[in-house]
Amino acid sequence: MSMDHVHQLEALSEEKAWELFCKKAFHLDSEGHCPPELEEVSHAIVRKSQGLPLAIAAIGGLLSTQKKKGIFEWQKFYGSMHSELERNPNHTSIKNFLLFSYNDLPHYLKSCFLYFGIMPEDYSICCGRLIRLWITEGFIEKQNGKTLEEVAEEYLTELIHRRLVQVSITKFDERVKKCRVHDVVREIILSMSEEFSLCQILEKENPSFNNTTRRLSMHMRYCNMDKVMESISKSPIRSVFLFQGGELPKKPLLVGVKIQRGIGALEELQNLWYVETNHGPIKELEKLRQLKKLGITKLDRELGRALCAAIEKMKYLKTLSVLASSDDEILDLQYISSSPPQYLQRLDLVGCLEKLPD
C-alpha cells in the first residue's frame, strides 16, 4: 500500500486545547467556563495532554464527574496524574492518559467498562442490551429505591460523561440508544481484559483458547463452528458472543432450559419476548408483576379475558405485543379497559379486532 497520501493529524493548538478542556471539565456546573482560581492548574493539566483531543476529552470528562472543586484538590489531582504518566514512559501519551482515566474509575465501573472488549472494533451496541448483559453478569450493585436497570443506566451515563464511552445514536427523547468505544480505548480494554482473563477474542480461524476463559467472543465470519463448540463443551466458558456470524453450528448452542416451578416463579422477570400461549402460561403471567416488556403469540379469543387480567397487574409494563393464533382469530382485549398499565408506551396488535379496546 502506498503511504504517499497519509495525512498525519496535528495536535490541537493551545487555544483549541483549552477550549475543549473547559467544555468537557466544566459543562456540568460552570457552563464551560473555568473558575479563576483553577485556571493555573487547569492550564498545567492541558499542557500535559500535549494537544491530544481524546486525552483532553478523557481527562476533562473525568474531572467533570469529580467533586474536586478546590484548588488544593485540583493540584493534588495534577500531581497524581503527573506521577502516573511518568511511571509508564513506554506507553504512548494517549494510552497513558486513558490508563490514568481507567485507574481513577470506581471499582463498580471497571468491569462494566472492560466489558466493551467483547465487541469488535467500531461496533455500536444497543444500550438496553448492554445493560441487560451487565445485570446478567452480576456487575450492577443494588441500591435502595432503584431497579437494577436504573442503576446500570447511571453507570453507563457516568462512563459517557468521563468520555471513555461514546454515544453512537440517540433516541427521540435524547436518551442514548447505542454506544461504542474509541479504537484506542478498545486497545487499552483488550490489554486489561487479557490481564484479568475477562474475555478471550477469536478473530482468526483458531478454535483453541485457554482454560481460564469464562467468556468467549468470536469476531470472524468463517470458522469451523462445530469444532469451536466442541472445545467449548469441555471448557469452563459460561458466555459465548457471536459477531459477524457466518454459518451457525449444526449442534445447538444451548441445551432446552427447564424452569422447574413454571414461568410464574420468575417474579423479578422484566422482559418476556415472545411466549406462546395456552391456559398454563396465561395463568402464570399474573405472577410476573415486574414485567416491562411482554410479547404474546398464538393467542386464542377464549384466552383474552385471562390475558387482560394478567396485564392489569403489570403496573410497570411499557411495551406490549399480542399476536393472534391465526389471521381470522379475534383479539378480545376489551376486558383491559378498566385498568390499563399507566406506563404503556408501545402497543402492537396483530390479528382481527371487533372494536378497539376503550
C-alpha positions in Angstrom: 0.0 0.0 0.0 1.3 3.4 -0.9 1.9 5.8 2.0 2.1 8.9 -0.1 -1.3 10.2 0.8 -1.3 9.5 4.6 -2.2 12.7 6.4 -0.8 13.0 9.9 -3.3 14.8 12.1 -1.7 17.6 14.1 -2.2 18.2 17.8 -4.7 20.9 18.8 -3.4 24.4 19.3 -3.1 25.7 22.8 -6.2 27.8 22.4 -8.3 24.9 20.9 -7.0 22.5 23.6 -8.0 24.9 26.3 -11.4 25.4 24.8 -12.1 21.7 24.5 -10.9 21.0 28.1 -13.2 23.7 29.6 -16.1 22.4 27.6 -15.6 18.9 28.9 -14.5 19.7 32.5 -16.9 22.5 33.4 -20.0 21.8 31.4 -22.0 20.4 34.3 -21.7 23.4 36.7 -19.9 26.3 35.1 -21.3 26.4 31.6 -17.9 25.6 30.1 -16.0 28.3 31.9 -13.0 27.7 34.1 -13.3 29.3 37.6 -10.5 31.9 38.0 -8.9 30.1 41.0 -8.5 26.9 38.9 -7.0 28.5 35.8 -3.3 28.0 36.6 -3.6 24.3 37.5 -6.0 23.7 34.6 -3.6 25.1 32.1 -0.9 22.8 33.5 -3.2 19.8 33.0 -3.9 20.9 29.4 -0.2 21.2 28.7 0.3 17.7 29.9 -2.2 16.5 27.4 0.1 17.6 24.5 -2.9 18.8 22.5 -4.3 15.3 22.1 -8.1 15.6 21.7 -9.0 12.2 23.1 -6.7 12.7 26.1 -8.2 16.1 26.8 -11.7 14.8 26.5 -11.0 11.9 28.8 -9.3 14.0 31.5 -11.9 16.7 31.2 -14.7 14.2 31.4 -13.0 12.6 34.4 -12.8 15.9 36.3 -16.4 16.8 35.4 -17.6 13.8 37.5 -15.4 14.5 40.5 -16.1 16.7 43.5 -12.7 18.3 43.2 -13.7 21.9 43.2 -11.0 23.5 45.5 -7.6 24.4 44.2 -5.9 22.1 46.6 -7.8 19.1 45.3 -7.0 20.0 41.7 -3.3 20.4 42.4 -3.4 17.0 44.1 -5.1 15.6 41.1 -2.4 17.2 38.8 0.4 15.7 40.9 -1.2 12.3 40.8 -1.7 12.5 37.0 2.0 13.6 36.6 3.3 10.7 38.6 1.1 8.2 36.8 2.3 9.4 33.4 5.9 9.4 34.5 5.5 5.8 35.7 4.7 4.5 32.2 7.1 6.2 29.9 7.0 3.4 27.3 3.3 3.9 26.5 2.2 6.5 24.0 0.9 9.7 25.5 -2.7 8.9 24.7 -2.6 5.5 26.3 -1.0 6.9 29.4 -4.0 9.3 29.8 -6.5 6.5 29.2 -4.8 4.2 31.7 -4.9 7.0 34.2 -8.6 7.5 33.5 -9.2 3.8 33.9 -7.3 3.6 37.2 -9.4 6.5 38.5 -12.7 4.6 37.9 -14.7 3.4 40.9 -14.5 -0.3 41.4 -18.1 -0.8 40.2 -17.4 0.8 36.9 -14.2 -1.1 35.9 -15.8 -4.4 35.0 -18.6 -2.6 33.1 -16.0 -0.6 31.1 -13.9 -3.6 30.3 -16.9 -5.4 29.1 -16.8 -3.4 25.9 -13.8 -5.6 25.0 -16.1 -8.4 23.9 -17.2 -6.3 20.9 -15.4 -5.9 17.6 -13.7 -2.7 16.5 -16.2 0.1 15.6 -19.2 -1.9 16.9 -22.1 0.0 18.4 -24.2 -1.9 20.9 -27.8 -1.1 21.9 -27.7 0.3 25.4 -30.7 -1.8 26.6 -28.9 -5.0 25.5 -25.6 -3.8 27.2 -27.4 -3.1 30.4 -29.1 -6.5 30.5 -25.7 -8.1 29.9 -24.2 -6.2 32.8 -27.0 -7.2 35.1 -26.8 -10.9 34.0 -23.0 -10.9 34.7 -23.7 -9.5 38.2 -21.8 -6.2 37.6 -24.6 -4.0 38.9 -24.9 -3.3 42.6 -28.3 -3.0 44.3 -29.3 0.5 45.5 -32.4 1.2 47.7 -35.3 2.6 45.8 -33.8 1.8 42.3 -34.2 -1.0 39.9 -31.0 -2.7 38.6 -31.8 -1.2 35.2 -31.8 2.3 36.6 -28.5 1.8 38.4 -26.9 0.3 35.3 -28.1 3.3 33.2 -26.4 5.6 35.8 -23.2 3.6 35.4 -23.3 4.0 31.6 -24.1 7.7 31.9 -21.0 8.2 34.1 -18.8 6.3 31.6 -20.1 8.6 28.9 -19.5 11.7 31.0 -15.9 10.5 31.5 -15.6 10.3 27.7 -14.5 6.7 27.9 -17.7 5.6 26.1 -19.0 7.4 23.0 -22.7 8.0 22.1 -23.4 6.5 18.6 -27.2 7.1 18.3 -29.7 8.9 20.5 -33.5 8.3 20.8 -36.2 10.8 20.1 -36.1 11.8 23.8 -32.3 12.4 23.6 -31.6 9.3 25.7 -28.7 7.2 24.4 -29.8 4.3 22.1 -26.4 3.0 21.0 -22.9 3.4 22.3 -19.3 2.3 21.5 -15.7 2.9 22.5 -12.9 4.6 20.5 -10.4 2.3 18.8 -7.6 3.5 21.1 -9.8 3.0 24.1 -10.5 -0.5 22.9 -6.8 -1.3 22.8 -6.5 -0.4 26.4 -9.5 -2.5 27.3 -8.1 -5.6 25.4 -4.8 -5.3 27.2 -6.6 -5.1 30.6 -9.0 -7.9 29.7 -6.2 -10.2 28.9 -4.5 -9.5 32.2 -7.7 -10.3 34.2 -8.9 -13.1 31.8 -12.2 -11.2 31.4 -12.8 -12.4 27.8 -10.9 -14.1 25.0 -11.3 -13.0 21.4 -11.2 -15.3 18.5 -10.5 -13.3 15.4 -9.0 -15.9 13.2 -9.8 -19.5 12.3 -8.4 -20.9 15.5 -10.7 -22.9 17.7 -8.3 -23.1 20.7 -8.5 -21.0 23.8 -7.1 -21.1 27.3 -8.6 -23.0 30.2 -9.2 -19.9 32.4 -11.5 -18.2 29.9 -15.1 -17.6 31.2 -16.3 -15.6 28.2 -15.5 -16.2 24.5 -16.2 -13.6 21.8 -15.9 -14.7 18.1 -15.3 -11.9 15.6 -14.7 -14.0 12.5 -17.0 -14.8 9.7 -15.7 -18.1 8.6 -14.5 -20.8 11.0 -15.3 -24.4 11.9 -18.1 -23.6 14.4 -18.7 -27.2 15.2 -15.1 -27.6 16.3 -15.3 -24.5 18.3 -18.4 -25.6 20.1 -16.9 -29.0 20.8 -14.0 -27.2 22.5 -16.4 -25.0 24.4 -18.3 -28.1 25.8 -15.1 -29.2 27.5 -14.2 -25.7 29.0 -15.4 -23.5 31.9 -16.8 -21.0 29.4 -20.2 -19.6 30.5 -20.8 -16.8 27.9 -20.4 -17.0 24.1 -20.7 -14.0 21.8 -21.1 -14.3 18.1 -20.3 -11.3 15.8 -20.1 -11.2 12.0 -21.8 -14.6 12.1 -21.3 -16.9 9.2 -22.7 -20.4 9.2 -24.1 -21.4 12.6 -23.0 -24.7 14.2 -25.1 -27.8 13.5 -25.3 -28.6 17.1 -27.4 -26.3 19.3 -25.6 -23.6 21.2 -27.7 -24.2 24.3 -29.3 -27.3 25.9 -33.8 -26.6 26.1 -33.7 -24.9 29.7 -36.3 -26.1 32.1 -38.0 -23.9 34.7 -38.9 -26.3 37.5 -41.7 -24.4 39.1 -43.1 -22.8 36.0 -42.7 -19.4 34.5 -44.5 -17.8 37.3 -41.6 -18.5 39.6 -39.6 -15.8 37.8 -41.2 -13.0 39.8 -38.4 -10.5 39.1 -38.5 -11.0 35.3 -38.8 -7.8 33.4 -38.7 -8.9 29.7 -40.6 -11.8 28.2 -40.5 -11.7 24.4 -42.1 -13.9 23.0 -44.1 -16.7 24.6 -46.7 -19.0 23.0 -50.0 -19.0 24.9 -52.1 -21.8 26.3 -54.1 -22.0 29.6 -51.0 -22.7 31.7 -48.7 -19.8 30.8 -51.5 -17.3 30.7 -52.4 -18.1 34.4 -48.7 -17.9 35.3 -48.4 -14.4 33.8 -50.4 -13.0 36.7 -47.3 -13.6 39.0 -44.9 -11.6 36.7 -45.8 -8.1 38.1 -42.4 -6.6 37.3 -42.6 -7.0 33.6 -41.8 -4.0 31.4 -41.9 -5.8 28.0 -44.2 -8.6 27.1 -44.8 -10.4 23.8 -47.5 -12.9 23.3 -48.0 -15.2 20.3 -50.8 -17.6 19.1 -53.5 -16.0 21.3 -57.0 -17.6 21.0 -60.1 -15.5 21.6 -61.1 -17.6 24.6 -57.9 -16.6 26.5 -58.4 -12.8 26.0 -60.1 -12.3 29.4 -57.3 -14.2 31.3 -54.6 -12.2 29.5 -56.3 -8.9 30.3 -56.5 -9.9 34.0 -52.8 -10.7 34.0 -51.8 -7.4 32.2 -53.8 -5.3 34.6 -51.4 -6.5 37.4 -48.3 -5.4 35.4 -48.0 -1.9 36.7 -44.6 -1.2 35.1 -45.4 -2.5 31.6 -44.1 -0.3 28.8 -44.2 -2.5 25.7 -47.0 -5.0 24.8 -47.2 -7.1 21.6 -50.0 -9.5 21.1 -50.3 -11.8 18.0 -53.4 -13.9 17.3 -53.2 -17.6 16.6 -54.4 -17.2 13.0 -55.4 -14.5 10.5 -59.1 -14.7 11.3 -58.8 -15.1 15.1 -60.3 -12.3 17.1 -58.1 -10.5 19.7 -60.6 -9.9 22.5 -58.8 -7.4 24.7 -61.8 -5.3 25.8 -61.5 -6.5 29.4 -58.3 -4.5 29.9 -60.2 -1.2 29.6 -60.9 -0.7 33.3 -57.3 -0.5 34.4 -54.6 -0.4 31.6 -50.9 -0.1 32.5 -50.2 3.5 33.2 -46.7 3.5 31.7 -47.5 1.8 28.5 -45.7 3.4 25.6 -46.0 0.9 22.7 -48.8 -1.5 21.7 -48.6 -3.9 18.8 -51.8 -5.9 18.0 -51.6 -8.4 15.1 -54.9 -10.0 14.4 -58.6 -9.2 14.0 -60.4 -6.7 16.3 -64.2 -6.4 16.6 -63.5 -3.0 18.1 -60.6 -1.1 19.5 -60.2 -1.5 23.3 -61.5 1.5 25.1 
